[in-house]
Amino acid sequence: MLKNILIHLDASSQSVVRLQTAIALAKRHNAHLTGLYVVTHPEIPTYIEAQIGGDIINAQIQVATEEGQKVLESFEKQATAEGLEMEARLVKGGVTDCLVSHGRYFDLLVVGQFDPDDSGLHSVEDMPDRLIMSVGRPVLVVPYAGTFPVVGDNVIVSWDASRQATRAVNDAMAILEVSKKVDILSINPAEKDRGGDVGADIALQLARHGINAVVKQITSPDVDAADMLLSRAADSSADLIVMGAYGHARWREIALGGFTRHMLAHMTVPVLMSN
């Protein structure tokens, strides 16, 4: 059951949008919602930090702390107005490290997609990649563009029978159980699976949870699999994609590109990822 959700909050406009998404999700599942704001130490080279002095740095941290308190006050007001049980947490440290240490005790983490055009202090380059690899819990990544008031009515499951995909489906079970439509999409299946029963076993697993999923295969070797998935999501008006993350080593995907990296960069709807 989806009963305990953590959302990463910051001072960006994107944070406002993903809070709306998280609130809607928490209401749908009658879940407790925890808002986490991380106050980070300013990233200043050591030689410059020595010249600036501790007082100025401490003043910056104080400003960031006050900013975080305002964000959390707004979170508390909105969550209370929606009748949710909630908790606000203000912590200090690295964003990803804090999300990992706190996030391991939640059913789902809600975070934002990295925006390459955002150079603000709240922009963290290893988010959400390292979080997905490290936390051991499912992560719902909300795109930086658009609004997503409904998540989980119309779901596409990206299926390749891998460990990561299996984990993602079972991590998303509570969402799938209350969905209206679920498509299991297998893109460019292995030669031995083409025309076969790829996806049949996971569809049976879902059926025994009361989920009527439709299995679909797409074979188009000339089209990138991630682009095909996003295209199908757009065509079917999907509001959520469920997928395993980093089937290959993360360093290999960073160096050579890959399915997960492409999805994290180009997602148009929220994506639930598990590793």
C-alpha positions, 0 to 999 in steps of 0.5 A, a space after each residue: 500500500 502507498 501510505 508514506 510519501 516523501 517529497 523533495 521541496 526547494 525554492 524553485 517554481 518546479 517545486 510548486 508544481 511537484 508539490 501539487 502532484 504529490 498532494 494529489 497522489 497522497 489524497 488519492 491513496 490516503 497517504 501521509 506526506 512528508 516535505 523535506 527541504 535541504 539547506 546546503 553549504 554554499 559551494 565555494 572554492 576553498 581559497 575563496 572561502 578563506 578570503 570571504 570569511 566564515 561570517 559571510 558564509 554563515 549569513 548565506 546559510 542563514 538566508 537559505 534556512 529562512 527560505 527553507 522555513 518559508 517553503 515548508 510553511 507553505 507546504 504545511 498550509 497546503 497539505 493541511 488545507 487538503 486534509 492530509 496528515 503531514 510532516 515538514 523536515 528541514 535538514 542540512 547537508 547534501 541534497 542527494 545524501 539527505 534524500 537517500 538517508 531519509 527516503 529509505 523509510 518511505 513507500 515513494 519519493 517524489 522529486 524533480 527532473 534536472 533542468 539543465 537551464 536552471 543554474 539556481 542554488 537548488 539545481 543539483 546535477 547528480 539528481 535524480 540519477 544518484 538518488 535512484 541508484 542509491 535509495 533502494 525505494 521507488 522514485 517518482 520523477 516529475 518533469 520540470 515543464 508542465 503540470 501533472 494534477 493526475 498521476 496513475 489513471 493511465 499508465 504505461 509499463 515499460 517491460 523487458 523482463 529485467 530485474 529492474 523492470 520487475 522491481 518497478 512494477 511491484 514497487 508501483 503495484 499500489 498505483 496500478 491497483 487503482 488505475 483505470 488503464 494499464 498498458 504493458 509495452 515491450 519495445 524491440 523485444 529479443 528475437 526469441 520473444 517476438 511473436 511470443 508471450 513476452 509480457 504475458 506472465 507479468 500481465 497474469 501477476 497484475 491480473 491476480 491483483 485485480 489489474 486488467 493490463 493489455 500487453 503490446 509489442 513494438 518492433 522498430 529497430 530504426 527508432 530509439 526505444 526511449 523515443 518510441 516509449 515517449 511517443 506512445 505515452 503522448 499518443 495514449 495520453 498516459 499520465 505515468 510511465 513505470 520503468 526499471 532504471 539503469 539496466 547497464 552500469 550508470 557510468 556506461 550510460 553516462 559515457 555512451 548514453 542509454 535508455 534511462 539517461 534519455 528518459 531522465 533528459 526528455 520525459 514529458 510525463 512523470 516517470 516512476 523508476 526503480 533500480 
